[in-house]
Amino acid sequence: MTFQNNDTNKIRQELELGKIPIAIKVSNLVKRFEDLIAVNDVSFEIFEGEIVGILGPNGAGKTTTIRLLTGIFKLEDKASIEIFNEDITKNLNKYKINFGIVPEVSNAFSDFTVLQNLKFAGGIYGFPKKKIEKRSKELLEQFDLIDKMHSKTKTLSKGLKQRLNFCLALFHKPPILILDEPTSGLDPISVKIMRNRILQLKKDGKTILITTHNMEEAQTICDRILIMNRGKIIADESPDNIRERFRSTSTILFKIDGVLSNDQKTSLMDTFDSIKEINEYYSISSYAVLKDISKLYNYSKENNLEISDFKVKETSLEEVFIHLIKEDSISMGGLEK
């Protein structure tokens, strides 16, 4: 089952009233590789101006979905794709101009300078010389690459190469950006710079689809996330709302001074059903934090135990992600409980 939140429902209601146009509408995507169904009847919508993240473990179908969307793979069965209400199913190549794609691995020519790469891109899109020069300068300034314009691409750091990738993807001013792991392998400063630029592109009106393994990134920049597993979308919600769904479960972490006897440890384990011992800590999964804290306090007093280093940890987006993937895999018979 795919989960949808109140925010998504509200957006859909506004959509029905004509307030928010759909940028991308994907229906019934399927991709088979012999006996493997890599993408299994996937449907979703992305609204204009949204940043939507696709998350999932390796082999979930994220990259295959992107390749179907961008025409790298041929559509099968009854699959259809609409871009701004235009059905592009039978003519994907004609509508590729709507996409700017930033791959995880740079597609710039390594022996070209930064400027040469931009001019080459302009030529591919059929821009006249003066327009190529103007657009190149705009992008070099926008991504702070003026000082590197005559440097060969192979001499650039990964962060600078990624900026160049964005310049190439944006050269023809596409309304939709598709970003494949845009901050993978970047240092923390470059990550922050890149995320800020992605958010600025949203402010500039771009619709952005991003694949990422980084939960912090999804939490920081995505309006909505699609979680994929085994070729299907198993969740479609805003990051905050998907965390809220599981926020009722918190984790109580604490240490006990001294060494417990076997009888004391057995008694503790019997008193708290969900307790686990993790290195030096004990962990209690709690649906009623205040009640369980009170219970733990009373138990420690009654049994002369000294509790130390006590803290309560809320469920993170990463933990929710792992929970959903595990739950879906169990329901499909892929994992043991």
Phi, psi and chi 1 to 4 in degrees:
 res  aa     phi    psi   chi1   chi2   chi3   chi4
   1 MET       -  140.1  177.9 -179.6  -69.4      -
   2 THR   -95.2  126.1  -59.7      -      -      -
   3 PHE   -84.7  141.0  -58.4  120.1      -      -
   4 GLN  -133.9  140.2  -67.7 -175.2  -21.2      -
   5 ASN   -96.8  176.4   63.5   13.9      -      -
   6 ASN   -64.4  -35.5  -67.7  -29.6      -      -
   7 ASP   -60.4  -45.3  -66.5  -21.0      -      -
   8 THR   -63.0  -42.9  -56.5      -      -      -
   9 ASN   -62.9  -39.5  -68.3  -26.7      -      -
  10 LYS   -63.5  -42.9 -178.0  179.3  178.5 -178.6
  11 ILE   -60.9  -42.3  -71.6  172.9      -      -
  12 ARG   -63.6  -38.2  -68.8 -176.3 -171.2  -78.0
  13 GLN   -63.3  -43.2  -70.8  171.3    2.9      -
  14 GLU   -66.3  -33.7  -67.7 -176.4  -10.6      -
  15 LEU   -61.9  -44.5  173.5   69.2      -      -
  16 GLU   -62.3  -29.0  -69.5  172.3    0.4      -
  17 LEU   -84.4    0.4  -64.6  172.9      -      -
  18 GLY    81.7   15.3      -      -      -      -
  19 LYS   -82.5  -32.6  -66.6 -179.1  178.9  179.4
  20 ILE  -125.8  116.2  -57.2  177.3      -      -
  21 PRO   -76.6  152.6   26.1  -31.5      -      -
  22 ILE   -84.3  129.3  -65.8  176.9      -      -
  23 ALA   -85.9  -44.9      -      -      -      -
  24 ILE  -132.9  130.4  -57.3  171.6      -      -
  25 LYS  -128.6  117.1 -177.0  176.6 -178.8  179.4
  26 VAL  -113.8  131.1  169.2      -      -      -
  27 SER  -131.2  128.7  -57.2      -      -      -
  28 ASN    57.3   42.5  -48.6  116.8      -      -
  29 LEU   -69.0  132.6  -73.5 -169.4      -      -
  30 VAL  -138.0  138.6  173.9      -      -      -
  31 LYS  -143.5  124.6 -178.3   60.6 -177.6  178.1
  32 ARG  -112.9  140.6  -61.2  176.9  179.8   87.4
  33 PHE  -121.8   93.1  -65.4  100.1      -      -
  34 GLU    56.1 -113.6  -63.7 -178.7   -7.6      -
  35 ASP   -87.5   -7.6  -65.8  -26.9      -      -
  36 LEU   -93.8  128.3  173.3   66.8      -      -
  37 ILE   -97.5  100.2  -57.3  178.1      -      -
  38 ALA   -75.6  -36.7      -      -      -      -
  39 VAL  -129.2  124.3  175.1      -      -      -
  40 ASN  -121.7   89.4 -171.0   -0.8      -      -
  41 ASP    58.6   53.5 -163.0   26.7      -      -
  42 VAL   -88.5  130.5  163.4      -      -      -
  43 SER  -134.9  138.9  -60.2      -      -      -
  44 PHE  -163.6  165.1   59.8   86.5      -      -
  45 GLU  -127.1  144.8  -64.6  167.0  -13.2      -
  46 ILE  -125.1  125.8  -60.5  177.4      -      -
  47 PHE   -86.6  151.8  -55.3  103.9      -      -
  48 GLU   -58.0  130.1 -171.4  172.7   -5.3      -
  49 GLY    87.3    0.9      -      -      -      -
  50 GLU   -85.1  152.3  -94.7 -164.8  -48.1      -
  51 ILE  -109.4  115.7  -60.9  179.5      -      -
  52 VAL  -117.0  129.5  173.6      -      -      -
  53 GLY  -103.4  138.6      -      -      -      -
  54 ILE  -105.4  117.9  -59.1 -176.9      -      -
  55 LEU  -115.9  154.4  -75.2   75.1      -      -
  56 GLY   167.9  159.3      -      -      -      -
  57 PRO   -69.4  169.2   26.4  -34.1      -      -
  58 ASN   -57.5  135.5  -68.8  -27.6      -      -
  59 GLY    84.2    7.9      -      -      -      -
  60 ALA   -74.4  -23.0      -      -      -      -
  61 GLY   112.9    8.1      -      -      -      -
  62 LYS   -62.2  -55.4  -56.1 -175.9  -59.7  -63.1
  63 THR   -64.1  -40.2  -60.6      -      -      -
  64 THR   -62.9  -39.0  -56.4      -      -      -
  65 THR   -60.8  -44.1  -62.7      -      -      -
  66 ILE   -63.3  -40.5  -64.4  -60.6      -      -
  67 ARG   -68.5  -31.8  -71.2  176.5  177.3  174.6
  68 LEU   -69.1  -43.1  -73.7  164.9      -      -
  69 LEU   -62.2  -37.7  175.2   61.2      -      -
  70 THR   -96.5    6.0   55.0      -      -      -
  71 GLY    85.1    6.5      -      -      -      -
  72 ILE   -69.8  -38.9  -64.8  174.1      -      -
  73 PHE  -105.9  143.9  -71.2  153.1      -      -
  74 LYS   -73.7  140.2 -174.3  178.4  178.7 -179.1
  75 LEU   -72.6  143.6  -63.4 -179.6      -      -
  76 GLU  -114.8  163.2  -60.6 -178.1   17.8      -
  77 ASP    52.6 -130.5  -59.8  -25.9      -      -
  78 LYS   -99.5   22.0  -63.1  179.8 -179.4  179.7
  79 ALA   -63.6  145.9      -      -      -      -
  80 SER  -146.8  152.4   65.6      -      -      -
  81 ILE  -134.4  131.6  -61.1  172.4      -      -
  82 GLU  -120.1  136.0  -67.0 -179.3   16.3      -
  83 ILE  -119.3  115.3  -58.1  -64.5      -      -
  84 PHE    50.0   48.2  -60.8  109.4      -      -
  85 ASN    69.6    9.5  -65.0  -39.7      -      -
  86 GLU  -101.8  124.4  -68.8  -77.4  -19.0      -
  87 ASP   -74.3  114.8 -171.3  -21.0      -      -
  88 ILE  -107.9   11.2   67.2  170.5      -      -
  89 THR   -53.3  -42.5  -53.8      -      -      -
  90 LYS   -93.6   -1.3  -64.9 -179.3 -179.7  179.1
  91 ASN  -147.7   58.2 -161.9   -7.3      -      -
  92 LEU   -60.3  -38.0  -81.4  172.3      -      -
  93 ASN   -61.2  -37.1  -73.4  -29.1      -      -
  94 LYS   -63.5  -32.1  178.0 -178.4  176.1 -178.4
  95 TYR  -100.5    3.7  -71.0   90.7      -      -
  96 LYS   -61.4  -21.7  -78.7 -175.8  178.8  179.6
  97 ILE   -61.6  -19.7 -163.5   72.9      -      -
  98 ASN   -74.3  -15.4  -72.5  -74.1      -      -
  99 PHE  -105.1  140.0  -62.4  115.0      -      -
 100 GLY  -118.5  122.5      -      -      -      -
 101 ILE  -113.1  127.0  -58.7  172.6      -      -
 102 VAL  -110.5  103.6  177.7      -      -      -
 103 PRO   -76.8  161.1   30.2  -34.2      -      -
 104 GLU   -65.2  -39.1 -177.9  178.3    2.9      -
 105 VAL  -100.7  130.8  178.7      -      -      -
 106 SER   -55.9  135.8  176.9      -      -      -
 107 ASN  -104.6   12.1   58.7   -5.4      -      -
 108 ALA   -76.5  151.8      -      -      -      -
 109 PHE   -74.4  121.7  -68.0  102.0      -      -
 110 SER   -66.5  -29.7   60.0      -      -      -
 111 ASP   -90.8   -3.7  -75.5  -36.5      -      -
 112 PHE   -85.7  151.6  -80.2   16.6      -      -
 113 THR   -74.6  169.4   66.8      -      -      -
 114 VAL   -57.4  -47.3  169.0      -      -      -
 115 LEU   -65.3  -39.3 -176.4   57.3      -      -
 116 GLN   -62.3  -39.0  -74.9  171.8  -25.9      -
 117 ASN   -62.4  -42.2  -91.7  -64.9      -      -
 118 LEU   -66.6  -42.4  -69.9  174.6      -      -
 119 LYS   -64.9  -36.6  -73.1 -176.7  175.1 -179.5
 120 PHE   -63.8  -43.5 -178.3   81.8      -      -
 121 ALA   -60.6  -43.4      -      -      -      -
 122 GLY   -59.8  -38.8      -      -      -      -
 123 GLY   -65.9  -39.3      -      -      -      -
 124 ILE   -60.0  -38.2  -69.3  -67.5      -      -
 125 TYR   -84.3    0.7  -70.5  115.5      -      -
 126 GLY    77.9   22.5      -      -      -      -
 127 PHE   -74.2  144.4  -75.7   19.3      -      -
 128 PRO   -69.1  160.4   22.0  -30.8      -      -
 129 LYS   -55.1  -47.5 -174.9  176.2  179.1 -179.3
 130 LYS   -63.2  -38.0  -74.1 -174.0  177.0 -179.7
 131 LYS   -69.3  -35.9 -167.0  171.0 -179.0  179.8
 132 ILE   -61.9  -45.4  -70.8  174.5      -      -
 133 GLU   -64.3  -41.7  -69.2  175.8   -5.8      -
 134 LYS   -65.7  -46.3 -179.4 -177.8  177.5 -177.1
 135 ARG   -68.1  -37.4 -175.7   62.3  177.1  147.7
 136 SER   -60.9  -44.8  -64.6      -      -      -
 137 LYS   -63.2  -41.4 -175.3  179.3  178.7 -178.1
 138 GLU   -58.3  -46.6  -71.0  172.9   -7.9      -
 139 LEU   -71.2  -38.7  -70.2  165.9      -      -
 140 LEU   -60.7  -39.6  -71.1  169.2      -      -
 141 GLU   -72.0  -41.9  -70.4  175.4  -11.8      -
 142 GLN   -61.9  -36.1 -177.5  178.8  -11.7      -
 143 PHE  -108.3   19.5  -75.0   86.9      -      -
 144 ASP    52.1   49.2  -63.8  -33.2      -      -
 145 LEU  -116.9   10.5  -73.6  172.3      -      -
 146 ILE   -55.4  -44.2  -72.1  -71.7      -      -
 147 ASP   -69.0  -16.3  -68.8  -16.6      -      -
 148 LYS  -108.8    8.0  -61.5  -68.5 -177.8  179.8
 149 MET   -61.5  -28.1   61.7 -171.6  -63.7      -
 150 HIS  -103.1    9.1  -62.6  -58.1      -      -
 151 SER   -86.9  140.8  -61.1      -      -      -
 152 LYS   -68.7  143.2  -73.5 -166.0  174.2 -177.5
 153 THR   -57.9  -36.5  -57.8      -      -      -
 154 LYS   -67.4  -14.0   62.6 -175.3  177.2 -176.9
 155 THR   -91.5   -5.3   67.1      -      -      -
 156 LEU   -81.7  152.6  -57.5  179.2      -      -
 157 SER   -71.0  166.6   66.7      -      -      -
 158 LYS   -60.7  -38.4 -174.3  171.5  176.4   64.7
 159 GLY   -63.2  -42.6      -      -      -      -
 160 LEU   -69.9  -36.2  -68.5  176.0      -      -
 161 LYS   -62.9  -37.5  -75.8  179.6 -177.6  176.2
 162 GLN   -67.7  -35.5 -167.0   65.4  -38.8      -
 163 ARG   -62.2  -41.0  -68.3 -169.1 -149.2  176.9
 164 LEU   -63.3  -40.3  175.3   56.3      -      -
 165 ASN   -57.4  -41.0  -72.7  -22.6      -      -
 166 PHE   -64.9  -41.1  -89.8   79.8      -      -
 167 CYS   -59.3  -43.9  -69.1      -      -      -
 168 LEU   -65.7  -40.5  -64.6  172.7      -      -
 169 ALA   -68.2  -29.9      -      -      -      -
 170 LEU   -95.1   -2.6  -70.9  164.4      -      -
 171 PHE   -55.3  -42.8 -160.7   96.4      -      -
 172 HIS   -92.5   13.8   58.2  -60.3      -      -
 173 LYS    54.5   56.2  -61.3 -176.1  178.5 -179.0
 174 PRO   -73.9  149.0   30.6  -36.6      -      -
 175 PRO   -77.6  -18.6   26.7  -33.7      -      -
 176 ILE  -123.4  131.5  -62.1  168.4      -      -
 177 LEU  -113.1  136.8  -76.7  178.7      -      -
 178 ILE  -118.8  116.5  -63.4  177.4      -      -
 179 LEU  -114.1  121.4  -45.0  179.5      -      -
 180 ASP  -101.7  105.7 -172.5    8.5      -      -
 181 GLU    47.8   59.0  -58.9  -76.2  -10.0      -
 182 PRO   -66.0  -20.1   25.1  -35.4      -      -
 183 THR  -113.8    9.6   62.4      -      -      -
 184 SER   -62.0  128.1  176.1      -      -      -
 185 GLY    79.7    3.4      -      -      -      -
 186 LEU   -87.0  152.2  -59.5 -175.7      -      -
 187 ASP   -73.1  161.0   62.9   83.9      -      -
 188 PRO   -54.0  -38.3  -28.1   35.7      -      -
 189 ILE   -66.8  -44.1  -66.0  175.4      -      -
 190 SER   -65.3  -35.5  -64.9      -      -      -
 191 VAL   -61.1  -46.6  167.1      -      -      -
 192 LYS   -62.6  -43.7 -175.1  175.1 -179.0  179.6
 193 ILE   -60.9  -45.3  -69.7  171.1      -      -
 194 MET   -66.7  -40.2 -162.0   54.5   63.4      -
 195 ARG   -64.6  -39.7  -72.8  177.4 -175.4  168.7
 196 ASN   -63.3  -37.7  -73.4  -22.4      -      -
 197 ARG   -69.1  -37.0  -67.6 -170.2 -175.6  -79.6
 198 ILE   -63.7  -43.0  -67.9  170.3      -      -
 199 LEU   -64.6  -35.3  -69.3  171.6      -      -
 200 GLN   -66.7  -38.2 -177.9   58.0   52.4      -
 201 LEU   -63.5  -35.7  -72.0  167.6      -      -
 202 LYS   -62.4  -45.1  170.2 -173.6  164.6   66.8
 203 LYS   -61.2  -30.6  -70.8 -179.7 -179.5  178.1
 204 ASP   -77.5   -1.1  -66.9  -19.1      -      -
 205 GLY   101.3    4.6      -      -      -      -
 206 LYS   -73.7  145.6  -57.9  -64.0 -176.7 -173.0
 207 THR   -97.7  129.6  -59.8      -      -      -
 208 ILE  -128.3  128.6  -59.7  171.1      -      -
 209 LEU  -114.0  124.7  178.5   60.3      -      -
 210 ILE  -129.5  133.5  175.4  173.8      -      -
 211 THR  -100.1  137.9   66.5      -      -      -
 212 THR  -157.3  150.6 -179.7      -      -      -
 213 HIS  -100.3   -4.5  -73.8   91.1      -      -
 214 ASN   -91.7  109.8 -169.8  -47.0      -      -
 215 MET   -65.6  -38.0  -60.5  -58.2  152.3      -
 216 GLU   -62.1  -39.7 -179.0 -172.1   -5.7      -
 217 GLU   -63.2  -44.8 -174.1  156.4   86.4      -
 218 ALA   -61.0  -42.0      -      -      -      -
 219 GLN   -65.4  -36.5  179.8   74.5   41.6      -
 220 THR   -78.6  -42.9  -58.1      -      -      -
 221 ILE  -116.9  -14.7   66.6  173.6      -      -
 222 CYS   -90.2  136.2  -67.6      -      -      -
 223 ASP   -76.5  -30.7  -60.6  -55.9      -      -
 224 ARG  -151.7  149.6 -171.9  157.1   50.5   95.2
 225 ILE  -126.7  141.4   57.9  174.8      -      -
 226 LEU  -108.8  118.0  -50.0  176.5      -      -
 227 ILE   -98.0  124.2  -62.9 -179.8      -      -
 228 MET  -108.8  146.2  -68.8 -168.9   70.9      -
 229 ASN  -152.8  131.6 -169.4   41.0      -      -
 230 ARG    53.5   39.6  -62.9 -172.8  175.7 -151.8
 231 GLY    82.4    2.9      -      -      -      -
 232 LYS  -122.9  154.2  -76.2 -176.6  168.9  -71.3
 233 ILE   -86.0  121.3  -67.3  174.4      -      -
 234 ILE  -107.8   -7.3   61.2  172.0      -      -
 235 ALA  -154.9  142.4      -      -      -      -
 236 ASP  -143.5   93.6  176.4   -2.4      -      -
 237 GLU  -152.8  168.9  -56.4 -159.5   30.0      -
 238 SER   -74.1  152.0   71.6      -      -      -
 239 PRO   -56.0  -43.6  -25.8   34.7      -      -
 240 ASP   -64.1  -40.2  -73.3  -19.3      -      -
 241 ASN   -72.1  -35.2 -154.9  -79.9      -      -
 242 ILE   -68.7  -32.4 -158.8  170.0      -      -
 243 ARG   -70.4  -38.8  -76.1  176.4   64.2 -116.3
 244 GLU   -62.3  -32.7 -167.9   66.5   34.7      -
 245 ARG   -57.7  -32.8  177.1 -179.6  -68.3  -82.2
 246 PHE  -112.1    9.2  -65.2   89.6      -      -
 247 ARG   -68.0  -19.6 -173.9  164.6  -77.0  177.1
 248 SER   -61.6  -19.0   56.3      -      -      -
 249 THR  -102.2  119.8  -54.5      -      -      -
 250 SER  -120.6  167.9  -62.9      -      -      -
 251 THR  -117.8  125.4  -58.1      -      -      -
 252 ILE   -97.3  119.7  -59.5  171.2      -      -
 253 LEU  -112.5  137.8  -66.5  168.9      -      -
 254 PHE  -159.9  159.8   61.7   94.2      -      -
 255 LYS  -111.2  155.8  -71.8 -178.1 -179.5  179.7
 256 ILE  -118.7  122.4  -64.1  177.6      -      -
 257 ASP   -64.2  140.6  -69.2  -14.3      -      -
 258 GLY    84.4  179.5      -      -      -      -
 259 VAL  -105.4  127.2  179.4      -      -      -
 260 LEU   -80.6  142.4  -63.4 -176.4      -      -
 261 SER   -74.1  167.4   66.5      -      -      -
 262 ASN   -60.8  -38.8  -71.6  -25.5      -      -
 263 ASP   -66.2  -40.9  -72.1  -16.5      -      -
 264 GLN   -64.6  -41.6  -74.0  175.9  -46.9      -
 265 LYS   -65.9  -41.4 -170.6  172.3  -71.4 -171.7
 266 THR   -62.5  -42.5  -60.6      -      -      -
 267 SER   -62.3  -42.4  172.7      -      -      -
 268 LEU   -63.4  -43.7 -177.3   63.5      -      -
 269 MET   -65.9  -36.0  -64.8  -65.0 -177.0      -
 270 ASP   -72.0  -29.0  -70.7  -17.3      -      -
 271 THR   -76.1  -36.1  -57.1      -      -      -
 272 PHE  -117.9  110.2  -62.2   92.8      -      -
 273 ASP   -59.7  -38.7  -66.4  -24.2      -      -
 274 SER   -97.8   13.8   62.7      -      -      -
 275 ILE   -74.6  141.8 -165.7  166.9      -      -
 276 LYS  -135.0  151.1  -65.2  178.6 -178.1  178.0
 277 GLU  -101.3  119.4 -170.0  173.8    2.1      -
 278 ILE  -124.2  103.7  -54.2  172.6      -      -
 279 ASN    53.5 -119.0  -62.3  -35.3      -      -
 280 GLU   -87.7   -5.9  -60.5  175.8  -12.6      -
 281 TYR  -105.3  158.9  -76.1   89.1      -      -
 282 TYR  -110.2  142.5  -71.0   92.9      -      -
 283 SER  -125.4  130.5  167.1      -      -      -
 284 ILE  -120.6  121.7  -61.6  172.7      -      -
 285 SER   -82.4  119.3 -178.5      -      -      -
 286 SER  -123.4  134.3  174.0      -      -      -
 287 TYR   -98.1  -10.5  -69.0   90.2      -      -
 288 ALA  -140.5   83.7      -      -      -      -
 289 VAL   -58.4  -50.8  175.3      -      -      -
 290 LEU   -61.8  -41.5  -66.0  178.5      -      -
 291 LYS   -62.8  -43.5 -178.5  179.4  177.2 -179.5
 292 ASP   -73.2  -32.9  -76.1  -25.8      -      -
 293 ILE   -63.9  -43.7  -71.1  173.2      -      -
 294 SER   -62.1  -42.1  177.8      -      -      -
 295 LYS   -62.7  -42.2 -177.2  178.5  178.2 -179.5
 296 LEU   -66.1  -41.5  179.0   61.4      -      -
 297 TYR   -60.9  -48.3  174.1   79.1      -      -
 298 ASN   -63.4  -39.9  -68.3  -28.5      -      -
 299 TYR   -64.0  -42.1  179.2   85.9      -      -
 300 SER   -64.4  -38.4   66.0      -      -      -
 301 LYS   -66.3  -45.2  -71.7  -65.9 -176.1 -176.6
 302 GLU   -65.1  -28.0  -68.9  168.9    4.2      -
 303 ASN  -111.5   12.9  -67.3  -86.3      -      -
 304 ASN    55.1   45.5  -63.8  -44.0      -      -
 305 LEU  -107.3  140.2  -60.7  176.9      -      -
 306 GLU  -100.2  115.0  -69.9  -68.0  -30.0      -
 307 ILE   -89.5  133.8  -56.9  -67.0      -      -
 308 SER  -136.6  165.3   64.2      -      -      -
 309 ASP    48.5   56.0 -157.1    2.5      -      -
 310 PHE   -90.5  135.9  177.0   89.6      -      -
 311 LYS  -157.0  155.0   51.4 -169.2  171.0 -175.2
 312 VAL  -114.5  129.7  177.1      -      -      -
 313 LYS  -117.3  123.8 -178.2  171.3  170.7  -76.8
 314 GLU   -77.5  157.6  -71.9 -172.0  -13.7      -
 315 THR   -66.4  129.5  -55.6      -      -      -
 316 SER   -91.2  163.4   68.2      -      -      -
 317 LEU   -60.8  -36.5 -177.7   59.7      -      -
 318 GLU   -63.1  -41.5 -176.5  169.4    2.2      -
 319 GLU   -65.3  -39.1  -71.3  167.2  -33.1      -
 320 VAL   -63.1  -43.8  172.6      -      -      -
 321 PHE   -56.7  -49.5  171.5   79.5      -      -
 322 ILE   -62.3  -41.3  -67.8  168.9      -      -
 323 HIS   -61.7  -46.6  172.5   85.7      -      -
 324 LEU   -64.8  -42.0  -73.6  171.5      -      -
 325 ILE   -63.5  -44.4  -65.0  -61.4      -      -
 326 LYS   -65.4  -43.5 -175.0  175.9 -179.6 -179.0
 327 GLU   -62.4  -43.3 -174.0  179.1   69.5      -
 328 ASP   -66.4  -40.6 -178.8   67.0      -      -
 329 SER   -66.3  -38.2  -63.5      -      -      -
 330 ILE   -64.2  -43.1  -71.2  171.3      -      -
 331 SER   -65.0  -25.6   70.6      -      -      -
 332 MET   -90.3    0.6  -64.2  -68.5  -69.9      -
 333 GLY    80.3   18.0      -      -      -      -
 334 GLY   -93.0  -18.4      -      -      -      -
 335 LEU  -133.5  152.4  -71.0  173.3      -      -
 336 GLU   -87.9  145.5  -64.3 -177.9   -0.5      -
 337 LYS   -71.5      -  -69.9 -175.9 -179.4  179.6
